[in-house]
Amino acid sequence: CLLIRFVKKVMDEDGGSTERDRGLLEYLESTLRHKSDMVIYEGANALCGLPNVTQRELTPAITVLQLFLCSSKPTLRFAAVRTLNRIAMIHPSAVTPCNMDMEGLINDSNRSIATLAITTLLKTGSESGVERLMKQITSFMCEIADEFKVIVVDAIRAMCIKFPQKHRLLMTFLSNMLREEGGFAYKKAIVDTILHLIGQIPDAKEAGLMHLCEFIEDCEFTALSTSVLHLLGA
């Protein structure tokens, strides 16, 4: 594993030039066929973290990470989905083949794994699959802590910007979340997300304002009520 990290550091210092050292790249790819899960993951993680990595270079790494998603070991599932979550921010289409396996992790007993799976799916999902995904995560939201809910809310915001035609469905989901129990940081994340969507998607303004008006009718957080009233009075 230490040698893999040294190779990765050398390739990082190369600055991700168009002509990578083929010998070093082939070495990293060879580690994906090692007998040790730790070495395989270290190699896959190194490949995924290369500067200016291409989708073709990612393919062998994603293949082994996909296998780890189905592992009986929670540490491997967590490591794999965390790395895939990171890749999804840069190359979402490269992670799409793993979506079916990640859907199986939504009900994982480890809430960290489940949260990473959901946020990755929100980044890589297709527009046609948005409604089905929202139904899958509805019950999940009631079972996790506020800190994980905030992460999911941020991912929903990004998905709504990506698929503005789905703003009604996603904002209704956020509105329902506002009615559930939760702390200030969680409720603020939802309100901020709705306000952001109102600003970015003109068609979302009417529905967004309606949801916020309903929220402040019975809001226990004065600061949030004030920010909404300030918007309404602007």
N, C-alpha and C positions, 0 to 999 in steps of 0.2 A: 504493500500500500504506500509505503514511503517513496519507493521508486516512481510510482504512478504520480505522486504529488510533485516530485522533482521534474518529471517530464512535463506535467501540466504547467509548472512555473516557467520552464524554458519556452514553452509554446506561448504563454501569456506575454513573456518579454519580447517575443517575436512580433507582437502587436497585431496578430490576426491578418497577416499579409495574404494576398491571394494565392501565393505559392507556399503552402505549409510544408514542413519537413515530412515527407512521406514516411520515412522510417519511424519517426516519433508517433505519427498518426496511426500507422499500422500496429505499433506496439500497444497503444491504448486499445485498439480494436481487438487485439489478441487477448487482452486481459478479460474480455467478455466471455471467453471460453474456458476460464479457469475453474477449478473444482470448488474453490472457496467463494461463498456468497459475498463475503466482505470484499474480496478482491474484485469480483464482478461489479459490485455496486460502486466501488471506488473508481473503477475504470469508466463505467457509464456516467457517473457524476462528473468526472473530468472531461469527458467528451461533450457533455451538455453545457459545461461551463467555458468552453473554448471561445475566445473573442471572435466575433463575426462568424459564428458557426453556421453552416448551411444545413438545410433540411436533409440533404443527402448524407451529410456527416452524422446527423442525429439519428438516422434510421436504425442502425444496429444497437445503439444505446437504448432507444425507446422500446425496441423489441424485448430486451431483457428486463427492462423496468416493468413492462406490461406483464411479464411472467411473475415478477415479484408482487404485483398487486393481488395475485391469487395465493400468495404464500400463507402458510399456517402461522408464520412468525410475525407478530405485530410490528416488530422493529423493521423488518423488511418492507412490510406494507406501508408503514409510515415513511420510511426513507424514499421509497419509490414514488409515492403520491406527492411528497414534498418536492422532489426534483421535477416531476411532470408539471406540477403547479407553476414552478418557476419557468419552465420552458414555454408553457402556454401563454405567458405574457409576451413572448417574442415570436414564437412559431406555433400558434394555436392549431393550425391545420395538421402539423406533425403529430400532435397529441390526440387528435380526433379518433384514430383507430383504437385508442384505449378507453373510449367513453363507456362502452358496454361493461367493461371490467370495473370501471370507477363507479358506475351506478350500483354495482353490487356492494360497494363500500359505504354507501349512504347510511346503511343500518349497522355499520361496524360498531362493536361495543366500545372501541376507543374513539371518543368524541373528537379528538384531534385529527385522527385519520378521516373520519366522516366529514368534518368541516373542510379539510383540504380537498377531499373528493368533490364536494359540492361546489366549492369556489372554482375548482378547475373545470368542472362541467359547465359552470356559468360562463367561463371564458371560451370554451371550445364548442359549446352546443350550437346547433343550427336553429334558425328561426322557426322552423316547423316543429321543433322539439321543445320549445319554451314552455308551452302549457303543460306538457307531461312532466317536465322537470319541476315546475312549480308545485304540482300535485304531490310529487315524491318528497319534496323537502318540507311540506307544510307541517307534518307531524314531528319531523326532526327538530324544527325550531323551538318546540315546546320543551325539548329535552336537554338543551345545551345552555351554558352560561352566557351572560351578556357579552363577554369579551369575544366569544365565538360568533354570536349573532351579529356583532358590529362588522366582523370580517365578511359575513355573508351579505349584509346590506351593501357594503362597498362593491362586492362582486355583482350584485343586482343592478346597482347604478351603472356600472360599466356595460352590462348586457343591454340595459335599456337604451343607452346611447348608441350601442352597436345595432340594435334592432328597434328603431323608434316606432315602427308600426305596432309593436307589442306594448306600448307604454300604458295602455289602459289595464291590461292584465297585470303588469308588474306593479303599477301604482296601487291597484286594488289590493294586491298581496301586501305591499308596504303599509297600506292603510289598516288592514286587518292586524298586522303586527303592532301597529300603534295602540290598538285596543287591548293588547295583551299586557300582562305584568312585565315590568322592566325598569331598570334604573335610568338615571339622567343621561349617561353617556350613550346608552343604547337608543333611547328615544330621540336624543339630539342627532344621532347618526341618521335616523330615518327622516327626521324633519329636514336636515341639511340635504339629504338625497332628493327628497321631493322638491325642495326649493331649487336645487341644481337642475333637475329635470325640467322644471317649469321654465327655467332660463334657457335651456338648450333645445327644448322641443316645443315649439309654439302650440301645437295641438294638445299638449298636455296641461296647458295653463288652467283651463276651466276645471278639469277633473282634479288636478292637484290642489287648487284653492279650496275646492269643496271638501276634500279629505282633511285639509288642515283646519278648516272651520269646524268640522265635526270633532277634530281632536281637541281644540282649545275649549270646547264646551265643558269638558270634564278633565282638564289637564292639571296635574298636581305640581308641575314645574313652572314657576312664574317666569323664569328666564325664557323658556320655550314659547310660552303664550305671548310674551312681549315681542319676541322676534317675529312671530306670525302676524300679530296685530300691526306691527310696524310695516310689514309687507303689504297688508291689506289697506293700510292708510296711505301708502305711497302713491 
